[in-house]
Amino acid sequence: MDEISTQLRAVVADAPPTRIDVDGLIRSERRRRRHRTWLLTGTTAAAAVAALLVVPSLAAAPGPAPTVAARRRPARRRPSRRRSVPR
C-alpha cells in the first residue's frame, strides 16, 4: 500500500501545468451573474409597469355603454331657382 501511494505522488508531482485560467473563469462567471441580475431586474420592472397600466382598466366596474348622440346632417341646399338677369 505504501508503494502505491508513493508512485501516485510521484506521478502527480510531475503533472503538466493546467491550462485553465481560474481568475478568468471566476471573472466570466461574475459577469454572467451580473448580466442575469440586470436582465431579471429589467423584466420584473417591465412586468410591474404593465400590471400598473392594465389592472386598473380591468378592475374598473363596467358601466353603461356610452351613448353617442345622433348627429344631424346639415340640410342640403337646393339650387336656387332664380332666373338669371340678362345683362
N, C-alpha and C positions, 0 to 999 in steps of 0.2 A: 504494500500500500504506500509506503514511504517512497518507493522508487517511482510509482506512477505520478504522484503529486510533484516530485522533483522534475520529472520530464515535462509535465504540463506547465509548470512555472517557467521552465527553460523555453518552451515554445512561445508562451505569451510574452516573455521578456523581449523576444526578437521580432515581435509583430510590427508590420509597417505602420506608419502613422495614418490615422484616419483622414479621409478627405472631407468629412462632414464639418462644416463651419457652424459650430454651436452658437456663436454670437449672431451670425446671420440668420440662423433658424429661429432663435428667440426674437430677433428684431422683426422678422417677417410675420411671425405669429402675433406679436403685439400689434402690428399694422393691420392684420386681418381682423383682430378683435375690435380695434378702434373703428374700422370701416363698418363692421357688422353692427356695432353700437349706434353709429350715426344713421345707418340705414333703418334700423328698428325705431329709433327716436323719430326720424322724419316720417316714417309710415304711421306711427302712432299719432303724431301731431296732425297729419292729414286726415286720418280717420276721425279724430276728435273734432276737427273743424267741420268735416262733412256731417257728423252727427249733430253738431250745434245748428247747422243750417237746415237739416232735413227734419229733425224731430219736432220742432215747433209747428211746422206745417202739417205733420201727420197727427200731432196731438190736438190740434185745434178742432173744436166741435163743429161738425158740419152744420151750416146754417141754411136758410132757404136759398134757393138758386137765385142769383141776381137776375133781375128783370131788366130788359133793355126797352126803353120807350120806343115805340114805333116812330120812325122819322117820317114826317110828311114830305112828300115830294113837292117841290115848288110847282105851281100851276104852269102849264105850258102856255106860252103866249101864242095867241093866234095871230097870224099875219093881219095886219090892219087892211081894211078894205077901202082905204081912202083912194080916191081916184087921183091920179097924178094930175097936177095942174100944168097945162101946156104953157110953155114959155114964149 
